[in-house]
């Protein structure tokens, strides 16, 4: 067995230099779309997802794998494409990601009762296009819709966040104080509608009093087996963070209890949302807040609970950027409740974890409103090129570590 050396010999340095000069040539992977996949992966790591045997990192790697898989026909002639595919495979093996991701698209025969499923028959595992869409509600509350619009709303009372044939989510918001128009989420109700052969209907309810570790009937899963359920509640952090997964629509719902209030984030395949186009039913994640419920962040608070200077300092300590930083500042100025900066940090982290491609596209480090949240193609191309170079350097380092 050959052990790795702390410092490569001169011949190794020459090989590394040659590999770097090849991989970092202008336009590498750009024409076939590889840059975009790599940019999302690197951006996720830069956002704080550490390379380790964790669900967060394995989710990032899995998104990277899915993105590159979709380029198999256009990039098959690129040597860099095959190098990156090998790198992704090594990450999956090294960190045992097939175990950490129960929704892995190719489950082992052992997990399925000894019979390996096929695309035609395994209806309980989503097989459509994996590109995710992400919606989140946090803070006073601030809403990110599936179409990447950001807004701050009043929405006191019960409101439908999402209602699809398979999944429904309702939130209840209450006023934070009498001196302003801000509200925050105090209850989340999630209904997973039954699917023939893939599990029966389940309801999950969270409130400011409790973040349960089970559905309302006391169960934690439905369909499949305890080792590989099709519907599941997973307690990520007792009393603070719960994750609900629905495999047959590849949906993930994250509910957090932070201080006195709740946040909710939902990720679905973008393809499923297109099936809801033209539906007139109000769903905050699809249409956003009604115009009369939108808050003007510049004048929503009639009383200031904290100076903007102090709020900005406190929020920046939590390493949040863009709309999430702006929202944190607004919440602290409006309410003085510092738990809202934890909510903003968690919401940004959930975006990176569950939709790293969307996060890389949306988060441009803008922190002084009004901000423009639509990225143009020239900006994206410039960012992707820079990030691609960094990623390929990491690839070379990874190759040396494994030698």
N, C-alpha and C positions, 0 to 999 in steps of 0.2 A: 504493500500500500504506500502510495506516494503522498507525503504530507505537504500541505501548502507552506511556502516560505514567506516570511514577513516582507521581503523585498525581492522582486523578480530579478533574475540575472539580466545581463546586458542584452542577450539574444531576445529575452522576453520583452524587454523594453522596446527593442526595435520592432518586434511583431505588434506590440500594442500601438506604437506610433503609426505603423502602416495601417492597422485596422481603424484607428481614429481618423486618419486622413481620408480613408475610403468612406466610412460611415457619415462623416460630417460634411461631405461634399454638398454644395448648394442644391436644394431641391430634392434631397433624399426622401423618398416616401411621399412626396407631396402630390404627385400626379395620381397615384392610386388611392389616396386618402388615408395613408398610414399615419401621417402627421397628427390628424385629429384624434385618433385613438390614443396615441402616445401622449399627446398634450393633456388629455383628460386624466390619464394615469398619473403623470408627474404632478399635475395641479392638485390632485387629491392628496399626494404625499406632502406637497408643500403646505397644504391646509392643515396638516397635523396628523394624518393617518399614518401611523408608524408601521414599518415593515416587520411584521411579527405574526404569530399564530393566533390571530383574532378574527372574529366575524367581520369587523369593519375592513381590515386589510384584505381578507379573502374576497369580500364583496367587490372591492376596488379591482382586484386581479380578475375576478370573474367578468366584470363589465369590460375590462380590457380584452379578455379572451373573446367575449361575444362580439365586440367591435371589430377585432381583427378577423374573426371567423367570417364575418360578412364581406370581407375584402378578399376572400380566397381566390376568386376568379380574376379580379383586376390587379392583384399584387403578386400573383404566383411567380412572375418572372423577376421579382425584386429579391436579391439575396438578403437584404436587410429585413424583409418581411419574415423570411424563414428563421433568421437569427432571433428576432423578437418573439416568434412563436415558441422557439425552444426556451427562451428566457421565461416566458409565461408558464410553460409547462414545468420548469424547474421550481418556480415559485409555488405552484399548486402542490407539487410533491413535497417540497421542503417544509411547508407550513401546514400540510395535511388539510388542505382546504376542502376536499371532498367530504371530510367529516364535519367541518365547521359550518358548511353551507348545506343545510338539509334540503334546500330547493335546487340542488345541483341538477342540471338538465339530463345527466346520464347516470341514474342511480344504479348501484350494484345489484346483481341478481339476489344476493343475500338479503337485501333490504326489502325486496319485493316477493318474498316467499319462494325464492329459488327460481323465479321466472323473469328473465330480462324483458322489460317492456319494449314495445316498438312504437314508432311515431303514430301509427294508425290506431293502436289499441289503448295506449296509455292516456286516456282522456283526462285523467286527474293531474297530469303535469302539463303546464302551459307550453305549447310548441310554436306559438306565433312569433312575430318579430319582437326581439327583446328590448327595443329602444324604449326607455322609461319616460314617463311624464310624472311630475312631482307637484304636489300642492301642500301648503303648510299654513297653519294659523297659530300665532303666538303673540304674547304681549298684550297690547291695549285695544283690540287685537289688530295685528298686522297680517295681511293675507297675501300669499303668493299663489296665483292661480296656475292651472295646468298649462296655460298658454304664456306663462312667464310674465304676467302683469303683477305689479306690486301696488298695494293700496292699504290705507288705514281706514277702519270702519267703526261705526257705532254699534249696530246690530245687537241691541239689547233683546234678551229673550231667546227663544229656541229658533234655530235656523238650520236648514239642510245644507250640509257641506258637500255631500255627494249622494246620488241615488242611481245605481246601475242595476241591471237584472241580477247581479250576484252580490253586490255590496252596497250598504247604505250607512251613512255617517251623519249624525246630527249633533250640533253643539249648542250649548246654552251659555249665554253671556250675561253678566251682571255689571252694573255700574261700579267703577272703582271708587268714586267719591262724588260728593254732591257739587264740588266746585269746578268740575270739568265734564266733558262729554266722553271721557275714556271709559271703556268697558274691558272686561277680561273673561276668559272662558272658565266656567265653574263646573261644567258637566259635559261629558262626551259619551254618546251612545253609538255603538257600532253593531250593525246587524249583518251577519253573513248568511245569505239566503241559501237554502239547501240545494244540493246538486246531486242528481241521481248517481249513486255509486261512489260519490266523492265526499260524503259527509252530510249530516243533517244540519238544519238551521241552528245557529248559535248567536247569542246576544252578549255583548260585553258593555259594561257601564262603569265609567270612572267619574269621580267627583272630587271636590276639594277635601272631603273627609277621608277618602281612601282611593288607592290605585290597586284594584284587585289583581291577584295572580291567576285568576280563573274566570271563565264565563259565568253568567248569573246562575246557571244550573249547577255550578261547582266543578264542571269538567274543564280540562285544559286542552283537549284535542277532539277531533272528529274525523272519521274516514281514515283509510290506510291502517297504519299500526302505530303503537306508541313510539317506535324507533323512527318511523317515517310517516307522520300524519299529514293529511291534506289540508286540514284547518288546525291552527295551533295558537295558543297564547304562550308566550315565552317571557318570563320575568327576567329582564336584563339587570335591573338593580331594584331590590325590594323597596316598594313604596315610592319609587322615583321614576322608573322607566320600564315600560311594558311594550313588547313587540308582538303584533298579531300578523300571521302570514296565512295566505290562501293560495295554495299551489296551482289550482286549476285556472286561475286568472293571473297568476304571478303577482299578486298584490301584497304590499307590506304597509301596515299602519302602525306608526310609532306614537305612543301616548306617554307624555311626561307630566309629572306633578312637580312643580317648582314653586316653592313658597306656598301661597294661598291659591294659586291658579294652575291651569292645565295648558299644555300645548299639544297639538296633533299634527302629524305629517302623514301623508298617504302617497304611495307610489304605485302606479299602474302602467301596463304597456300602453304606449301611445295609440296603438292600433285599436284598442278597446274604446278609447275616447271618441274615435271617429264614428263609431256606431251610435253615439249619443248626439251627434250633430243634428240640429233642427228640433231638438226637444225643448219645448217652451217652459218646462218645469224649472223653477229657480233652484240652482245649485251653486253655492258660492265658489267652489273649485272650478266650475266651468264658466259661468258668466261674471263672476266677481260680485262685489257688493252693489246693491241698487244705488243709483245716483244720490237719492236722498239720504242714504246711510253713510256716504263717504265723508271723511273728516278732513278738513284743511289743517294740515299739521302745523302750519304757521300760526293759526289762530284758534286751535281747538280748545286750548286751556285758558279759562278765564282767570285762573289763579296759578301762580308758579310755585311749585313745591321745592324746586332746586334750581340753582343757576345753571345756565347752559355750559359755562366753563367747567364747573365741578362735574356735571353730568358727563361731559365729553371726556374728562380725565378718567372718571370711574369706568366708563364703557371701554375705553381704549386699553385698560388693564386686562380686559378679557379677550384680547386678540381677535376682535371681530371687525369686519370691513363692510363697505358698500351699504346696501339698504339695511342690513342687520345692525350696523353701527348707528345709522341715522335713526332707526326705530328705537334702539336702546336709549339714545340721547333724548328722544321725544318722551319715552316712557318715564325716564327719571325726572325730567323737567316737569312733566305733568303730575306725577304721583309721588315722587321721592322714594318709591319702593325699589330698593337695589336688587331684589330678586329678579327683576325684569332683565337685568343684564345677563343673568344665567340663562333665562329663556331665549334671549337673542343668540347667545353663544350656542345653545343646544340646537336651535332651528338651523343655524348656518352649518353646524356639524352634520345634522341629519341630511341636509341638501347634498353636501359633499359625499356622504356615505351612500345614500340611496340613488343619487343622480349625479355622478361626478362629471359627466359630459355637459349636462345643463349648468352645473356650478361653474365649470371652466368658461362657459359661454357668457354667463350673466355677471360674474363677480369681477369687476374691473377696478376695485379699490377706490371707488368714488365715495366720499364721506361728507360732502357738503351739499345739502339739497339746495335747489332742485337738481336731481341727477338724471342722466339719460341712461336708460337700462338696456337699450337695444344696441348690440354690437354690430358694427359693419364688417364686411368681408375683409377689407384691407387690414383693419386692426386685428382680426382673428388670424389672418395669415401671418402677420408679423409675430404675434404671440406664439403661434404654433411652431414657427421656425425656431424661435429661441428655446422653447421648451423641448422641441425635438432634439436639439443639440445636447441639452442637459441630459435628456433621457438616454441618448446613445452613449454618452460618457458613462452613465450608470450601467449600461449594458456591458461595456468593456470591463468595468470593474467587477461586475458579477461573473463574467467569464473567467477572470483571473482567480476569483475566490474559489471557484469550483474546480480549478485545475489541481 
